[in-house]
Amino acid sequence: MPQTGLTYYINSKIGRICSMVDGKEAIIQAIYKALDTEKMGYEIYGWLYGLDMEPFIGQDLDYIQTNIQSYIEDCLLQDDRINAIQNLTVEQQEIDSCLITFNVDTTEGIIEGITKEINYGK
């Protein structure tokens, strides 16, 4: 679905809208917003928006390493400004969490170092 460029900037540290952003900064914000929204968790969003984390709860790190890229692609490729997910890595953090790091190929160029922590508790 076509996405607009100019959007409100949400300062996640203070939880407030502070200004407007466009271009690469707007895409970065859209990436983190989609990754932090549980898919089908809120009626305000369509059924295709967000990241489905439920299949990872109670799973082991091998399962996450094998499957997480397709779930992230399913989440982010809904945005027509995003072309591909690249160089995805999964690193164990705690006994029940891991850090996903990847790059995103966008219409504004490559965005490096996107991260998402996943708590998959058993």
Rosetta blueprint (number, residue, H / E / L):
1 M L
2 P L
3 Q L
4 T L
5 G L
6 L L
7 T E
8 Y E
9 Y E
10 I E
11 N E
12 S L
13 K L
14 I L
15 G L
16 R E
17 I E
18 C E
19 S E
20 M E
21 V E
22 D L
23 G H
24 K H
25 E H
26 A H
27 I H
28 I H
29 Q H
30 A H
31 I H
32 Y H
33 K H
34 A H
35 L H
36 D L
37 T L
38 E E
39 K L
40 M L
41 G L
42 Y L
43 E L
44 I L
45 Y L
46 G L
47 W L
48 L L
49 Y L
50 G L
51 L E
52 D L
53 M L
54 E H
55 P H
56 F H
57 I L
58 G L
59 Q L
60 D L
61 L H
62 D H
63 Y H
64 I H
65 Q H
66 T H
67 N H
68 I H
69 Q H
70 S H
71 Y H
72 I H
73 E H
74 D H
75 C H
76 L H
77 L L
78 Q L
79 D L
80 D L
81 R L
82 I E
83 N E
84 A E
85 I E
86 Q E
87 N E
88 L E
89 T E
90 V E
91 E E
92 Q E
93 Q E
94 E E
95 I L
96 D L
97 S E
98 C E
99 L E
100 I E
101 T E
102 F E
103 N E
104 V E
105 D E
106 T E
107 T L
108 E L
109 G E
110 I E
111 I E
112 E E
113 G E
114 I E
115 T E
116 K E
117 E E
118 I E
119 N E
120 Y L
121 G L
122 K L
